[in-house]
């Protein structure tokens, strides 16, 4: 099969390919695409992406919340990245080290077509299953059993792993330095092990939510409270004698209805990835936001040279290899020759 190259799609491509207005086929009973708004997975929330109520649903549930996600566009005249906000509008001021922004990978359809399972089809648009990734938090009814088996080493390992940024939110100011250094830094990443339980697969991840609250502070607090010396925290401070500072993280609420604090652990099910497909444009895009916590680049700048970004490294050295671990073939190669890149970027 063709090599798979994953990337972050630009706005022009997104609007032409899959971000069409609602395309309804009443006879089929589904909407193939819902515009720019994208639902967010539990695993994305756990790794730092912000969840929001869905502005286009009459009733937002814990399962259909949405998020903000990256595009591949550079903001004009500035070293920032454009993104898609929770309401579907274009955001123009995303700093490259923002780790609360979600990821929706894109690739060519031809590179995965022989191995994709079609689940919906309407004209040139498809929805397909391809690859596996942690997504939905396990029901609370089995979390305790999973944990007990984990503690007593009675939870079988599959040998598969999934890479995430392991640093706490607010301490990722260096991005994934492993890209610029050409190797993984043991202090900055984690390989989540995959386990089997009752015919399904799970990973155990530390909750690394980016949700926070602020409190008032005075100048004297800057001396008394060492937490306020954190340079990331100071970005949220007003230094006019009194202001607010980010000092406390809020629990994240997941689709199982439970709240988890930053630093607590939970199990997430590894599930098939659903992709939106435009056959004419030969493009796939993940239907949901799959992950958070990965800076777009490991410095404060995006010059438009996407190939030299942290995101490009992560998607093709980690994500591309890990989503096929549970498939019948094990040796799909990710390519740096950018076979499909000239057309897409």
ZIKA-V562181 format. One record per residue. N is the residue number from 1. RES is the residue in one letter. NEAR is the number of other C-alpha atoms within 10 Angstrom. Layout:
<<N & RES & NEAR> <N & RES & NEAR>>
//
This chain:
<<1 & X & 11> <2 & X & 16> <3 & X & 18> <4 & X & 23> <5 & X & 23> <6 & X & 27> <7 & X & 26> <8 & X & 24> <9 & X & 22> <10 & X & 18> <11 & X & 18> <12 & X & 12> <13 & X & 16> <14 & X & 18> <15 & X & 14> <16 & X & 11> <17 & X & 21> <18 & X & 23> <19 & X & 18> <20 & X & 14> <21 & X & 12> <22 & X & 11> <23 & X & 14> <24 & X & 14> <25 & X & 11> <26 & X & 8> <27 & X & 6> <28 & X & 11> <29 & X & 8> <30 & X & 13> <31 & X & 13> <32 & X & 23> <33 & X & 21> <34 & X & 17> <35 & X & 15> <36 & X & 20> <37 & X & 25> <38 & X & 26> <39 & X & 21> <40 & X & 32> <41 & X & 27> <42 & X & 28> <43 & X & 28> <44 & X & 27> <45 & X & 29> <46 & X & 29> <47 & X & 29> <48 & X & 27> <49 & X & 32> <50 & X & 25> <51 & X & 27> <52 & X & 18> <53 & X & 17> <54 & X & 20> <55 & X & 14> <56 & X & 11> <57 & X & 10> <58 & X & 7> <59 & X & 10> <60 & X & 14> <61 & X & 12> <62 & X & 18> <63 & X & 15> <64 & X & 18> <65 & X & 23> <66 & X & 27> <67 & X & 29> <68 & X & 29> <69 & X & 30> <70 & X & 27> <71 & X & 26> <72 & X & 22> <73 & X & 21> <74 & X & 22> <75 & X & 18> <76 & X & 12> <77 & X & 7> <78 & X & 12> <79 & X & 16> <80 & X & 22> <81 & X & 25> <82 & X & 22> <83 & X & 25> <84 & X & 22> <85 & X & 20> <86 & X & 24> <87 & X & 17> <88 & X & 20> <89 & X & 12> <90 & X & 15> <91 & X & 17> <92 & X & 17> <93 & X & 14> <94 & X & 21> <95 & X & 19> <96 & X & 26> <97 & X & 23> <98 & X & 24> <99 & X & 25> <100 & X & 26> <101 & X & 30> <102 & X & 33> <103 & X & 28> <104 & X & 23> <105 & X & 25> <106 & X & 23> <107 & X & 23> <108 & X & 26> <109 & X & 22> <110 & X & 18> <111 & X & 18> <112 & X & 19> <113 & X & 17> <114 & X & 10> <115 & X & 16> <116 & X & 17> <117 & X & 13> <118 & X & 15> <119 & X & 11> <120 & X & 16> <121 & X & 14> <122 & X & 14> <123 & X & 8> <124 & X & 11> <125 & X & 20> <126 & X & 19> <127 & X & 23> <128 & X & 24> <129 & X & 19> <130 & X & 21> <131 & X & 21> <132 & X & 19> <133 & X & 25> <134 & X & 27> <135 & X & 26> <136 & X & 21> <137 & X & 24> <138 & X & 21> <139 & X & 17> <140 & X & 13> <141 & X & 9> <142 & X & 12> <143 & X & 15> <144 & X & 13> <145 & X & 13> <146 & X & 20> <147 & X & 17> <148 & X & 13> <149 & X & 13> <150 & X & 15> <151 & X & 10> <152 & X & 8> <153 & X & 10> <154 & X & 14> <155 & X & 18> <156 & X & 13> <157 & X & 17> <158 & X & 14> <159 & X & 9> <160 & X & 16> <161 & X & 19> <162 & X & 18> <163 & X & 15> <164 & X & 21> <165 & X & 22> <166 & X & 23> <167 & X & 18> <168 & X & 18> <169 & X & 22> <170 & X & 16> <171 & X & 14> <172 & X & 21> <173 & X & 19> <174 & X & 14> <175 & X & 26> <176 & X & 30> <177 & X & 19> <178 & X & 19> <179 & X & 20> <180 & X & 16> <181 & X & 9> <182 & X & 9> <183 & X & 9> <184 & X & 14> <185 & X & 13> <186 & X & 9> <187 & X & 10> <188 & X & 17> <189 & X & 16> <190 & X & 17> <191 & X & 15> <192 & X & 18> <193 & X & 16> <194 & X & 22> <195 & X & 23> <196 & X & 17> <197 & X & 16> <198 & X & 5> <199 & X & 5> <200 & X & 10> <201 & X & 21> <202 & X & 27> <203 & X & 25> <204 & X & 20> <205 & X & 22> <206 & X & 18> <207 & X & 23> <208 & X & 29> <209 & X & 27> <210 & X & 25> <211 & X & 19> <212 & X & 13> <213 & X & 11> <214 & X & 14> <215 & X & 10> <216 & X & 12> <217 & X & 18> <218 & X & 15> <219 & X & 12> <220 & X & 10> <221 & X & 14> <222 & X & 13> <223 & X & 11> <224 & X & 10> <225 & X & 10> <226 & X & 9> <227 & X & 15> <228 & X & 18> <229 & X & 13> <230 & X & 13> <231 & X & 13> <232 & X & 16> <233 & X & 16> <234 & X & 16> <235 & X & 10> <236 & X & 14> <237 & X & 18> <238 & X & 14> <239 & X & 12> <240 & X & 8> <241 & X & 9> <242 & X & 14> <243 & X & 15> <244 & X & 17> <245 & X & 21> <246 & X & 20> <247 & X & 15> <248 & X & 12> <249 & X & 16> <250 & X & 14> <251 & X & 19> <252 & X & 23> <253 & X & 17> <254 & X & 22> <255 & X & 17> <256 & X & 15> <257 & X & 14> <258 & X & 12> <259 & X & 13> <260 & X & 19> <261 & X & 17> <262 & X & 22> <263 & X & 13> <264 & X & 12> <265 & X & 16> <266 & X & 22> <267 & X & 27> <268 & X & 23> <269 & X & 24> <270 & X & 24> <271 & X & 19> <272 & X & 16> <273 & X & 18> <274 & X & 21> <275 & X & 26> <276 & X & 24> <277 & X & 29> <278 & X & 20> <279 & X & 17> <280 & X & 10> <281 & X & 17> <282 & X & 16> <283 & X & 22> <284 & X & 29> <285 & X & 25> <286 & X & 21> <287 & X & 23> <288 & X & 25> <289 & X & 28> <290 & X & 24> <291 & X & 27> <292 & X & 31> <293 & X & 31> <294 & X & 28> <295 & X & 28> <296 & X & 32> <297 & X & 26> <298 & X & 23> <299 & X & 18> <300 & X & 16> <301 & X & 17> <302 & X & 22> <303 & X & 16> <304 & X & 16> <305 & X & 10> <306 & X & 19> <307 & X & 14> <308 & X & 15> <309 & X & 22> <310 & X & 23> <311 & X & 27> <312 & X & 19> <313 & X & 23> <314 & X & 21> <315 & X & 21> <316 & X & 19> <317 & X & 18> <318 & X & 17> <319 & X & 18> <320 & X & 20> <321 & X & 19> <322 & X & 19> <323 & X & 21> <324 & X & 18> <325 & X & 20> <326 & X & 17> <327 & X & 11> <328 & X & 8> <329 & X & 9> <330 & X & 11> <331 & X & 9> <332 & X & 14> <333 & X & 15> <334 & X & 19> <335 & X & 16> <336 & X & 14> <337 & X & 9> <338 & X & 16> <339 & X & 14> <340 & X & 19> <341 & X & 15> <342 & X & 7> <343 & X & 9> <344 & X & 18> <345 & X & 16>>
//
